[in-house]
Amino acid sequence: MLLLLITACGGDETARIGDTCSTNDRCQASGFACETSVPGGYCSSLCTMRGQQAECPDEAVCDAIGNVTNVCVRICEDSTDCRTDQNCNGVTGTSIKACKPT
């Protein structure tokens, strides 16, 4: 019964790559970290090869955001797939687009 109550109140919500954050708490449950140098924060994880998806979760690709290089960013088709404070921009060396701060 308690588990049902916690779930109903959003206590079991997991973060996705690119979600807003202000501390690691929101992102850690999903195995990510909060990149606070990005306006609004950005749940992400480290990766090594820009343009590659192998080190990132589904729907993410390795690229740079803000002053942070080599992190997993959310793949998008257009800006409607991104937060309102982000644009859907190309990932260098690929035909993939990702949500990045404006």
Residue frames relative to the residue before (quaternion, step in Angstrom):
aa qw qx qy qz dx dy dz
M 1.0000 0.0000 0.0000 0.0000 0.00 0.00 0.00
L 0.6586 0.5037 -0.3109 0.4645 3.61 0.92 -0.89
L 0.6342 0.5274 -0.3270 0.4612 3.60 0.97 -0.84
L 0.6370 0.5207 -0.3217 0.4686 3.58 0.98 -0.81
L 0.6522 0.5110 -0.3069 0.4683 3.58 0.98 -0.81
I 0.6564 0.5024 -0.3133 0.4676 3.60 0.92 -0.87
T 0.6586 0.5037 -0.3063 0.4676 3.58 0.92 -0.89
A 0.6622 0.5145 -0.3057 0.4509 3.59 0.92 -0.87
C 0.7066 0.4442 -0.2603 0.4854 3.58 1.10 -0.62
G 0.5844 -0.6112 0.3668 0.3878 3.61 1.22 0.12
G 0.4062 0.7441 -0.4536 0.2748 3.59 1.20 0.22
D 0.7011 0.4434 -0.2572 0.4957 3.58 1.23 -0.37
E 0.3546 0.7622 -0.4779 0.2547 3.62 1.23 0.28
T 0.1879 -0.7716 0.5978 0.1091 3.56 -0.90 0.92
A 0.4596 -0.6849 0.4995 0.2651 3.54 -1.09 0.75
R 0.2761 -0.7220 0.6101 0.1742 3.52 -1.28 0.54
I 0.6440 -0.4789 0.4087 0.4345 3.57 -1.24 0.36
G 0.8023 0.2872 -0.2274 0.4714 3.56 -0.90 0.98
D 0.4893 0.6645 -0.4390 0.3554 3.60 1.23 -0.16
T 0.5677 -0.5838 0.4554 0.3599 3.56 -1.22 0.47
C 0.0827 0.7748 -0.6237 0.0621 3.55 -1.24 0.53
S 0.2113 -0.7583 0.5943 0.1647 3.54 -1.27 0.32
T 0.7588 0.1270 -0.0978 0.6313 3.55 1.33 -0.33
N 0.6621 -0.5091 0.3704 0.4064 3.58 -1.27 0.19
D 0.4833 0.7083 -0.4276 0.2861 3.60 1.15 -0.53
R 0.6996 0.4749 -0.2852 0.4514 3.61 0.77 -0.97
C 0.7304 0.4544 -0.2314 0.4544 3.59 0.97 -0.85
Q 0.6051 0.6261 -0.3500 0.3456 3.59 1.02 -0.80
A 0.6042 0.5721 -0.3672 0.4158 3.61 1.01 -0.69
S 0.7146 0.4000 -0.2386 0.5219 3.58 1.20 -0.53
G 0.5680 -0.6188 0.3689 0.3979 3.57 1.30 0.05
F 0.5713 0.5836 -0.3731 0.4402 3.58 1.27 0.37
A 0.3304 -0.6885 0.5956 0.2493 3.55 -1.39 0.00
C 0.4474 -0.6720 0.5202 0.2787 3.57 -1.24 0.44
E 0.2292 -0.7485 0.6107 0.1198 3.57 -0.70 1.13
T 0.1595 -0.8455 0.5063 0.0576 3.57 -0.01 1.32
S 0.5443 0.6090 -0.4142 0.4016 3.63 1.20 -0.14
V 0.6193 0.4983 -0.3315 0.5082 3.58 1.30 -0.23
P 0.5316 -0.6329 0.4432 0.3470 3.63 -0.85 0.88
G 0.8105 0.1987 -0.1874 0.5182 3.57 -0.82 1.05
G 0.4640 -0.6695 0.4436 0.3737 3.57 1.31 -0.13
Y 0.0967 -0.7826 0.6141 0.0322 3.58 -1.25 0.41
C 0.2983 -0.7432 0.5724 0.1761 3.57 -0.51 1.18
S 0.1961 0.7867 -0.5573 0.1793 3.56 -0.71 1.06
S 0.2323 -0.7267 0.6147 0.2002 3.52 -1.36 -0.11
L 0.5734 -0.6112 0.4274 0.3390 3.55 -1.19 0.56
C 0.0129 -0.7606 0.6490 0.0093 3.54 -1.27 0.56
T 0.4330 -0.7396 0.4574 0.2371 3.61 -1.15 0.25
M 0.7904 0.3054 -0.1454 0.5108 3.61 1.01 -0.71
R 0.3536 -0.7445 0.5295 0.2008 3.58 -0.40 1.23
G 0.7906 0.2958 -0.2491 0.4748 3.52 -1.04 0.89
Q 0.6368 0.5167 -0.3242 0.4716 3.59 1.28 -0.15
Q 0.3127 -0.7643 0.5393 0.1649 3.57 -1.11 0.69
A 0.4843 0.7239 -0.4092 0.2721 3.60 1.20 -0.42
E 0.7364 0.4173 -0.2359 0.4775 3.63 0.97 -0.78
C 0.6727 0.4946 -0.2776 0.4751 3.57 1.29 -0.20
P 0.5905 -0.5529 0.4355 0.3949 3.58 -1.22 0.39
D 0.6996 -0.4150 0.3510 0.4638 3.57 -1.29 0.17
E 0.8280 0.2118 -0.1860 0.4848 3.56 -1.16 0.71
A 0.6778 0.4192 -0.3118 0.5174 3.61 1.14 0.60
V 0.1350 -0.7709 0.6202 0.0532 3.53 -1.28 0.58
C 0.5131 -0.6474 0.4693 0.3120 3.59 -1.13 0.58
D 0.2431 0.7422 -0.5951 0.1896 3.60 -0.86 1.00
A 0.5389 -0.5975 0.4768 0.3539 3.58 -1.30 -0.27
I 0.0360 -0.7588 0.6488 0.0437 3.56 -1.21 0.62
G 0.8276 0.0739 -0.0823 0.5503 3.55 -0.95 0.84
N 0.7624 -0.2922 0.2584 0.5164 3.55 -0.81 -1.04
V 0.5746 0.5929 -0.3589 0.4354 3.57 1.31 0.13
T 0.1584 -0.7956 0.5786 0.0847 3.58 -0.77 1.01
N 0.8546 0.1850 -0.1429 0.4637 3.51 -1.27 0.54
V 0.4231 0.6236 -0.5372 0.3790 3.50 0.42 1.36
C 0.5395 -0.6073 0.4699 0.3453 3.55 -1.21 0.46
V 0.0737 -0.7909 0.6075 0.0027 3.57 -0.85 1.04
R 0.5764 -0.6221 0.4199 0.3230 3.57 -1.14 0.71
I 0.3843 -0.7064 0.5512 0.2225 3.58 -0.89 0.99
C 0.0261 -0.8005 0.5985 -0.0142 3.56 -1.08 0.79
E 0.4194 -0.6548 0.5619 0.2821 3.54 -1.35 0.29
D 0.7684 -0.1028 0.0884 0.6254 3.56 1.08 -0.85
S 0.7470 -0.4510 0.2634 0.4114 3.58 -1.29 0.22
T 0.5706 0.5897 -0.3980 0.4102 3.62 1.15 -0.35
D 0.6119 0.5432 -0.3436 0.4610 3.60 1.26 -0.30
C 0.6893 0.4825 -0.2492 0.4795 3.58 1.30 -0.32
R 0.6391 -0.4614 0.4299 0.4402 3.54 -1.35 0.10
T 0.6319 -0.5696 0.3726 0.3706 3.58 -1.18 0.51
D 0.6968 0.4409 -0.2746 0.4947 3.61 1.18 -0.42
Q 0.6709 0.4454 -0.2978 0.5126 3.59 1.25 0.39
N 0.2813 -0.7233 0.6027 0.1857 3.53 -1.32 0.40
C 0.4359 -0.6498 0.5548 0.2830 3.53 -1.30 0.44
N 0.0666 0.8268 -0.5461 0.1171 3.58 -0.19 1.32
G 0.6286 -0.5682 0.3956 0.3543 3.53 -1.26 0.52
V 0.3415 -0.6837 0.6078 0.2157 3.51 -1.31 0.57
T 0.5279 -0.6802 0.4121 0.2981 3.58 -0.64 1.14
G 0.8403 0.1972 -0.1662 0.4768 3.54 -0.98 0.95
T 0.7221 0.3541 -0.2359 0.5455 3.61 1.27 0.18
S 0.4655 -0.6269 0.5250 0.3387 3.55 -1.33 -0.03
I 0.4780 0.6736 -0.4165 0.3798 3.58 1.36 0.18
K 0.2080 -0.7369 0.6287 0.1358 3.55 -1.21 0.67
A 0.0848 -0.8002 0.5930 0.0284 3.56 -1.17 0.65
C 0.5441 -0.6073 0.4798 0.3239 3.56 -1.26 0.55
K 0.0870 0.7929 -0.5931 0.1096 3.54 -0.68 1.16
P 0.6241 -0.5540 0.3864 0.3928 3.61 -1.14 0.59
T 0.5044 -0.6549 0.4787 0.2959 3.55 -1.15 0.70
